[in-house]
């Protein structure tokens, strides 16, 4: 329903509001008139505008307040009573009604402010990621990005695709924590990736640039009292050869669909997430795997793998992909996102990012850089 000031919100519908007002008033009035007792119930109607103020619009609250004043005046006139007492009761009813209207107006304004903040956070997140689908010389990229609308719950899920002299470089990552500070870290990582993906000759050089970016962001966060954050990430380097180079920084390994079969790609033991490389002496290493023509890679964040149904069971991603492998949907990412929402049966409690990469049919098995360590 639209509020009197043009606001949209989950308010009482007009039929529900009108029916409730009439039923409650008629019940109280009938009990008062028919009971004939000395204890009157109609003064309880003074609380009706306050109830409407917590659920309805300002206009509905004002209507309820005027209605209660008129009903109270009619009942007291019918039942008789001292004029001074009737005027006093009517005055209190009118005052409580006016306070209910003011309270409702304040509530509606606060809700509108919260909605604007949520919308701004969602728009900011959508500006972070590249619109899909898009195509490069190596792959056709499609994807889905569904940010959470509630500001305290928004996360730092992200993806990016960059065309470099070495080939198509892909990033999917997830910042630890929630809220707008997580988006700030995501922006820092994305900015660093967009520059380093084109500048660095090796994929490990790109990873090193991202590591430094997260460390600098954490140093700045410490000066402002914000907690330090780590970032799980998966980076791919896809060129004209059949092999793909990958560096897994604590992220979910990709799934491959090819020849009617879906399987998770084995990337070995993942490296530590971005931002904590100083805590280990082991260098990050890259892995290579075959990505044949016509095959599709599916990358996602934990908003997919950790989604739960009402019974608390996790979303069976591998099972779903195996079922779709013989005949994948036209836009696999969108179908997967819709299936996750149907599985949970509610609005997502975490951001969802899904990227699909379909290898083009024509390939040139040219030489590739074989360096694998930082």
C-alpha positions as CSV (number, residue, x, y, z in Angstrom):
1,X,0.0,0.0,0.0
2,X,1.1,3.6,-0.6
3,X,1.3,5.8,2.4
4,X,-0.1,9.3,2.3
5,X,3.3,10.9,1.6
6,X,3.9,8.5,-1.4
7,X,6.0,6.0,0.6
8,X,5.9,2.3,-0.2
9,X,6.0,-0.1,2.7
10,X,4.5,-3.2,4.3
11,X,1.5,-1.4,5.8
12,X,-2.0,-2.6,6.5
13,X,-4.0,-3.0,3.4
14,X,-7.2,-0.8,3.2
15,X,-9.6,-3.7,3.4
16,X,-7.9,-5.2,6.5
17,X,-7.7,-1.8,8.2
18,X,-11.3,-1.0,7.6
19,X,-12.6,-4.5,8.6
20,X,-10.5,-4.5,11.7
21,X,-11.7,-1.0,12.7
22,X,-15.3,-1.9,12.3
23,X,-15.2,-5.4,13.9
24,X,-13.3,-4.2,17.0
25,X,-15.5,-1.1,17.5
26,X,-18.7,-3.0,16.9
27,X,-17.7,-5.7,19.4
28,X,-16.8,-3.2,22.1
29,X,-19.9,-1.1,21.6
30,X,-22.2,-4.2,21.6
31,X,-20.7,-5.5,24.8
32,X,-21.1,-2.1,26.4
33,X,-24.6,-1.5,25.3
34,X,-25.9,-5.0,25.9
35,X,-24.1,-5.8,29.2
36,X,-25.7,-3.0,31.2
37,X,-22.9,-3.3,33.7
38,X,-21.3,-0.4,35.5
39,X,-17.9,-1.2,34.1
40,X,-17.6,0.2,30.6
41,X,-15.3,-1.3,27.9
42,X,-15.4,1.5,25.3
43,X,-12.6,3.5,27.0
44,X,-10.3,0.7,25.8
45,X,-10.8,2.0,22.3
46,X,-8.4,4.8,23.2
47,X,-5.6,2.3,22.5
48,X,-6.8,1.4,19.0
49,X,-5.0,4.3,17.3
50,X,-1.8,3.3,19.0
51,X,-2.1,-0.2,17.6
52,X,-2.7,1.2,14.1
53,X,0.3,3.5,14.5
54,X,2.6,0.5,14.9
55,X,1.2,-1.3,11.8
56,X,-0.4,1.2,9.5
57,X,0.1,4.5,7.8
58,X,-0.2,8.0,9.1
59,X,-3.5,8.4,7.3
60,X,-4.9,5.2,8.7
61,X,-3.8,6.3,12.2
62,X,-5.5,9.7,11.8
63,X,-8.7,8.0,10.5
64,X,-8.7,5.6,13.5
65,X,-8.2,8.5,15.9
66,X,-11.1,10.4,14.6
67,X,-13.2,7.3,14.4
68,X,-12.6,6.4,18.1
69,X,-13.4,10.0,19.2
70,X,-16.7,9.8,17.3
71,X,-17.6,6.4,18.6
72,X,-16.7,7.3,22.1
73,X,-18.9,10.4,21.9
74,X,-21.8,8.4,20.5
75,X,-21.6,5.7,23.1
76,X,-21.3,8.1,26.0
77,X,-24.3,10.1,24.7
78,X,-26.3,7.0,24.3
79,X,-25.5,5.7,27.7
80,X,-25.8,9.1,29.4
81,X,-23.5,10.5,32.0
82,X,-22.3,13.8,33.4
83,X,-21.3,16.4,30.7
84,X,-18.0,17.2,32.4
85,X,-17.0,13.5,32.5
86,X,-18.0,13.0,28.9
87,X,-15.9,16.0,27.8
88,X,-12.9,14.9,29.9
89,X,-13.1,11.4,28.3
90,X,-13.4,12.8,24.9
91,X,-10.5,15.2,25.4
92,X,-8.2,12.3,26.6
93,X,-9.3,10.2,23.6
94,X,-8.5,13.1,21.2
95,X,-5.0,13.7,22.9
96,X,-4.1,10.0,22.7
97,X,-5.2,9.9,19.1
98,X,-3.0,12.9,18.2
99,X,0.0,11.3,20.0
100,X,-0.6,8.1,18.0
101,X,-0.5,10.1,14.7
102,X,2.7,11.7,15.7
103,X,4.2,8.4,16.7
104,X,3.2,6.8,13.4
105,X,4.7,9.7,11.5
106,X,8.0,9.3,13.2
107,X,7.9,5.5,12.7
108,X,7.2,5.9,8.9
109,X,10.1,8.4,8.5
110,X,12.5,6.0,10.3
111,X,11.4,3.1,8.1
112,X,11.9,5.2,5.0
113,X,15.4,6.2,6.1
114,X,16.3,2.6,6.7
115,X,14.9,1.6,3.3
116,X,17.0,4.3,1.7
117,X,20.2,3.1,3.4
118,X,19.5,-0.5,2.4
119,X,18.9,0.6,-1.2
120,X,22.0,2.7,-1.2
121,X,24.1,-0.2,0.0
122,X,22.6,-2.5,-2.6
123,X,23.2,0.0,-5.4
124,X,26.8,0.5,-4.2
125,X,27.4,-3.2,-4.3
126,X,25.9,-3.5,-7.8
127,X,28.3,-0.8,-9.0
128,X,31.2,-2.9,-7.8
129,X,30.7,-5.8,-10.1
130,X,30.8,-5.8,-13.9
131,X,27.5,-6.3,-15.8
132,X,27.2,-9.7,-17.4
133,X,27.1,-11.5,-19.8
134,X,30.2,-10.5,-21.8
135,X,32.5,-12.3,-24.1
136,X,36.3,-12.3,-24.5
137,X,38.5,-14.1,-27.1
138,X,38.7,-17.1,-24.8
139,X,35.4,-17.5,-22.9
140,X,31.8,-16.3,-22.7
141,X,31.1,-15.1,-19.2
142,X,27.7,-14.9,-17.5
143,X,26.8,-14.5,-13.9
144,X,24.5,-13.5,-11.2
145,X,24.9,-11.1,-8.3
146,X,22.3,-10.9,-5.5
147,X,23.3,-8.6,-2.6
148,X,21.5,-8.7,0.7
149,X,19.2,-5.7,1.2
150,X,19.8,-5.2,4.9
151,X,22.7,-3.0,5.6
152,X,24.1,-4.9,8.6
153,X,24.0,-8.1,6.5
154,X,25.6,-6.8,3.3
155,X,28.8,-8.5,2.5
156,X,31.8,-8.1,0.2
157,X,31.2,-10.7,-2.4
158,X,32.7,-9.7,-5.8
159,X,33.8,-10.9,-9.2
160,X,35.7,-9.3,-12.1
161,X,36.8,-10.3,-15.6
162,X,39.9,-8.6,-17.1
163,X,41.3,-9.0,-20.6
164,X,45.1,-8.9,-20.5
165,X,48.0,-9.5,-22.9
166,X,48.3,-13.0,-21.3
167,X,44.6,-13.9,-21.7
168,X,41.4,-13.6,-19.8
169,X,41.8,-13.2,-16.0
170,X,39.0,-13.9,-13.7
171,X,38.5,-13.1,-10.0
172,X,35.8,-14.2,-7.6
173,X,36.2,-13.3,-3.9
174,X,34.5,-12.9,-0.6
175,X,35.5,-10.4,2.1
176,X,35.2,-11.6,5.7
177,X,32.5,-9.9,7.7
178,X,29.5,-7.8,6.9
179,X,28.4,-4.2,6.5
180,X,29.7,-1.3,4.6
181,X,33.3,-1.7,5.8
182,X,33.3,-5.1,4.0
183,X,32.3,-3.3,0.8
184,X,35.2,-0.9,1.2
185,X,37.6,-3.8,1.3
186,X,36.0,-5.3,-1.8
187,X,36.4,-2.0,-3.6
188,X,40.1,-2.0,-2.7
189,X,40.6,-5.5,-4.0
190,X,38.7,-4.9,-7.2
191,X,40.7,-1.7,-8.0
192,X,43.9,-3.6,-7.4
193,X,42.9,-6.5,-9.6
194,X,41.8,-4.3,-12.5
195,X,45.2,-2.7,-12.6
196,X,47.4,-5.7,-11.8
197,X,45.5,-8.1,-14.1
198,X,46.7,-6.1,-17.1
199,X,50.1,-5.1,-15.7
200,X,51.5,-8.3,-14.2
201,X,52.9,-11.0,-16.5
202,X,52.1,-13.9,-14.1
203,X,49.0,-14.8,-12.2
204,X,51.0,-15.0,-9.0
205,X,52.1,-11.4,-9.6
206,X,48.4,-10.4,-9.6
207,X,47.8,-12.3,-6.4
208,X,50.8,-10.5,-4.7
209,X,49.3,-7.2,-5.7
210,X,45.9,-8.2,-4.2
211,X,47.7,-9.3,-1.0
212,X,49.4,-5.9,-0.7
213,X,46.1,-4.2,-1.3
214,X,44.3,-6.1,1.5
215,X,47.2,-5.5,3.9
216,X,47.1,-1.7,3.2
217,X,43.4,-1.7,3.7
218,X,43.7,-3.5,7.0
219,X,46.4,-1.1,8.2
220,X,44.0,1.8,7.4
221,X,41.1,0.0,9.2
222,X,43.2,-0.4,12.3
223,X,43.7,3.4,12.5
224,X,39.9,3.9,12.4
225,X,39.1,1.2,14.9
226,X,37.7,-1.2,12.3
227,X,38.6,-4.9,12.5
228,X,41.1,-6.3,10.1
229,X,39.6,-8.5,7.3
230,X,40.8,-11.4,5.3
231,X,39.6,-12.2,1.8
232,X,39.1,-15.6,0.2
233,X,39.7,-15.5,-3.5
234,X,40.0,-17.6,-6.6
235,X,41.9,-16.3,-9.6
236,X,42.0,-17.9,-13.1
237,X,44.2,-17.2,-16.1
238,X,42.5,-18.5,-19.3
239,X,44.4,-18.2,-22.5
240,X,44.3,-19.8,-25.9
241,X,45.8,-23.1,-24.7
242,X,43.6,-25.9,-23.2
243,X,45.1,-25.4,-19.7
244,X,43.9,-22.9,-17.2
245,X,46.1,-21.6,-14.4
246,X,44.4,-21.1,-11.0
247,X,45.5,-19.7,-7.6
248,X,43.1,-20.7,-4.8
249,X,43.3,-18.4,-1.8
250,X,41.0,-20.3,0.5
251,X,38.0,-20.1,-1.8
252,X,35.6,-22.6,-3.2
253,X,37.1,-24.6,-6.0
254,X,35.2,-24.3,-9.3
255,X,32.9,-26.9,-10.9
256,X,33.3,-28.0,-14.5
257,X,30.5,-29.2,-16.7
258,X,31.6,-31.1,-19.8
259,X,30.3,-34.0,-21.8
260,X,27.2,-34.4,-19.7
261,X,29.3,-34.7,-16.5
262,X,29.7,-32.2,-13.6
263,X,32.6,-32.4,-11.2
264,X,34.6,-30.2,-8.9
265,X,38.0,-29.2,-10.2
266,X,40.8,-30.5,-8.0
267,X,43.1,-27.6,-7.1
268,X,45.0,-29.3,-4.3
269,X,45.5,-27.7,-1.0
270,X,44.3,-24.1,-1.0
271,X,46.6,-21.3,-0.1
272,X,45.9,-18.9,2.8
273,X,43.3,-16.1,2.2
274,X,44.4,-12.7,1.1
275,X,45.6,-10.5,3.9
276,X,47.3,-13.1,6.0
277,X,50.3,-14.3,3.9
278,X,52.7,-12.9,6.5
279,X,51.4,-15.6,8.9
280,X,52.9,-18.4,6.8
281,X,56.2,-19.2,5.3
282,X,54.7,-21.2,2.4
283,X,54.5,-19.4,-0.9
284,X,51.2,-19.4,-2.8
285,X,51.4,-21.8,-5.7
286,X,49.3,-22.1,-8.8
287,X,47.6,-25.1,-10.3
288,X,46.8,-26.0,-13.9
289,X,43.9,-28.0,-15.2
290,X,42.4,-28.7,-18.6
291,X,39.5,-26.6,-19.7
292,X,38.4,-28.1,-23.0
293,X,36.4,-26.3,-25.7
294,X,32.6,-26.3,-25.0
295,X,33.1,-26.9,-21.3
296,X,31.6,-24.6,-18.6
297,X,33.2,-23.6,-15.3
298,X,30.9,-22.6,-12.4
299,X,32.4,-20.3,-9.8
300,X,30.5,-19.2,-6.7
301,X,30.7,-17.7,-3.2
302,X,29.6,-19.3,0.0
303,X,26.2,-17.6,-0.3
304,X,25.4,-20.6,-2.5
305,X,27.2,-23.5,-0.7
306,X,26.1,-22.4,2.8
307,X,22.5,-21.6,1.9
308,X,20.1,-23.7,4.1
309,X,16.6,-24.9,3.7
310,X,14.0,-24.6,6.6
311,X,15.2,-27.9,8.0
312,X,18.8,-26.6,8.2
313,X,20.3,-28.7,5.4
314,X,22.9,-27.1,3.1
315,X,22.2,-26.5,-0.6
316,X,23.4,-29.5,-2.6
317,X,25.4,-27.7,-5.3
318,X,27.2,-30.7,-6.6
319,X,24.0,-32.7,-6.8
320,X,22.2,-29.9,-8.7
321,X,25.0,-29.5,-11.2
322,X,25.2,-33.2,-11.9
323,X,21.4,-33.2,-12.5
324,X,21.8,-30.3,-15.0
325,X,25.0,-31.5,-16.7
326,X,23.3,-33.5,-19.5
327,X,21.3,-30.5,-20.5
328,X,22.5,-27.3,-18.8
329,X,20.0,-24.3,-18.7
330,X,20.6,-21.5,-21.2
331,X,21.6,-19.1,-18.5
332,X,23.0,-21.5,-15.8
333,X,23.9,-18.8,-13.3
334,X,20.3,-17.4,-13.2
335,X,18.8,-20.9,-13.0
336,X,21.2,-21.7,-10.1
337,X,20.3,-18.5,-8.3
338,X,16.6,-19.2,-8.6
339,X,17.0,-22.7,-7.4
340,X,18.9,-21.5,-4.3
341,X,16.1,-19.1,-3.5
342,X,13.5,-21.9,-3.9
343,X,15.6,-24.2,-1.8
344,X,15.8,-21.8,1.1
345,X,12.2,-20.6,0.8
346,X,13.1,-17.1,2.1
347,X,15.2,-14.0,1.3
348,X,18.9,-14.7,1.3
349,X,20.8,-14.0,4.5
350,X,24.1,-13.7,2.6
351,X,25.2,-12.3,-0.7
352,X,25.2,-14.6,-3.7
353,X,27.7,-14.4,-6.5
354,X,27.8,-16.9,-9.4
355,X,30.0,-16.7,-12.5
356,X,29.9,-19.2,-15.4
357,X,32.7,-19.4,-18.0
358,X,32.0,-21.2,-21.2
359,X,35.1,-22.1,-23.2
360,X,34.8,-21.1,-26.9
361,X,34.9,-23.9,-29.4
362,X,37.9,-22.7,-31.4
363,X,41.1,-22.9,-29.5
364,X,44.8,-22.4,-30.3
365,X,47.2,-24.5,-28.2
366,X,49.9,-21.9,-28.0
367,X,52.7,-21.8,-25.4
368,X,51.9,-20.7,-21.9
369,X,54.0,-19.4,-19.0
370,X,54.8,-22.3,-16.7
371,X,56.0,-20.5,-13.6
372,X,53.9,-21.6,-10.6
373,X,55.2,-19.9,-7.5
374,X,55.4,-16.4,-6.1
